[in-house]
Amino acid sequence: MTFSFHAFPSRRLRAVILLSLLLLQISEIPCTFSASSSLENFSARDGKVIELEESNLDTAIASFDYILVDFYAPWCGHCKRLSPELDAAAPVLSGLKEPVVIAKIDVDKYKRLADKHNIDGFPTLKLFVHGVAMEYHGPRKADLLVRFLKKFVSPDVSILDSDAAIHEFIEAAGVSFPIFIGFGLDESVLSDLGRKYKKKAWFSVAKDFSEDAMVSYDFDNVPALVGIHPSFNERNLFYGPFEGKFVEDFVKQNFLPLVVPINSDTLKLFSDDDRKIVLTIMEDENDDDSQKLVKLLKGAASANRDLVFAYVGVKQFEDFTDSFVSDKKTELPKMVIWDGNEEYFTVIDCEVILKEDQGTQITKFIQGYREGRTVPKRINAPSLMGYIKSLHIGIKITYVMIFLVIIVMILLAFCMDTEEPPRTRSGHPDQLASSSSEHERRDYTSDKKED
């Protein structure tokens, strides 16, 4: 019995074309599945993660004052790792005075939601507060996620009436947000700012406190506004004036620490700040010489609050520093002025920071920038926002890649169909199939990659 291979490519070509058309058609079909479950019997106190559908997402957002929605895809490895953390956080958040509901929805299934809610990567978490959406960029471990979300259900300005209350407030606040405490201030001074910047910082006023508290928080006059960055172990003081824009300017300048260490997480902090960035690039940010330089940068930052100061080590974040260091022979540390996007400036005769008298060199660099003795340059990488987005898997890019793979498969099958000469092979089809399977097993080794 003979078995012809000549017809096989044609069958495969037809199958690939049909599969391609089917996938493309599915991607265009609007999701019309109705919700299989109702929200009527679900309470914010139930402590479970709700699996939503397109038909009841808007209802859920409108039904709960605070709801965190996980827009996920079932094939995404990061989504799979996040799921048990959300399951663990849900019962704790449901027990708060103002409960937070956690829900999830499969955006790979309900594709129209990706455009509607500006989902460009998996997983995307969004917190809806009284129906208003804000993207969640906080921690994703259950205990830290709970602490982070408590911020959004807390009062705009907390009233503290003892040293113990101050300590408990700071402990509960955690390290994800800066903290502002007005010692001896009237609540009205911070009420508007607490409401305006609720998603950026904790605000409080201390009515009663001891001299020990003054020593602990390093102020000697009242009223005083203390800005605290727990994650950077940093405090800043403001003694007034407490009217007009003076207080708001202090608050805005202290959303960031004096000097920001740049990594993939802190890069996101610059997106809402329009100040120029004084960026110092060093070989290793953890060595002794670099740490001494960072202390000098903090002094310069205190005197130049209209600028953001930051530093980064080549050893710690080479993918980022390559944007500013053109070759391996570049002398470090070096300083540039970066606009946070595609442009930066070097200061003439002040680019490299020598080891001796670095404080004077930093002052000279800032002075040269303010006097306009600069040379504009373009970075060798995407813009800041482009870089941040590149840290996620883009949904649209994923679909484009799938489409391209399908096209390549079609072209390969077509070439096999038109170029391969007719051949016959003797043998029973089962034997041939067995031989083919063995060949595929040799070529197909175990894949250990993650999504």
Protein Blocks (a to p, Z undefined) as FASTA:
>chain_A
ZZdfklmmmmmmmmmmmmmmmmmmmmmpccfbdcfbdfklpcfklopacdddfklmmmmm
mmpmbdcdddddfklmklmmmmmmmmmmmmmmmmpmbacddddddfklmmmlmmmnopab
dcdddddeehiacddfbdfbfklmmmmmmmmmmcfbdcdfbfklmmmmmmmnommbccdd
dehiafklmmmmmmmmmmmoccdddfbdcfklmmmnopabdcddddddfknopacddebj
aehjllmmmmmmmmpcfbdcddfklmmmmmmpcbdcdddddfblmbmklmmmmmmmmmmm
mmmmmbccddddfklmmmlmmmmmmbfklccddddddehiabccddehilbccfbhkllm
mmmmmmmmmnopacddddfbdcfklmmmmmpccfklmmmmmmmmmmmmmmmmmmmmmmmc
cdddeddfklmmmmmmmmmmmmmccdfbdZZ
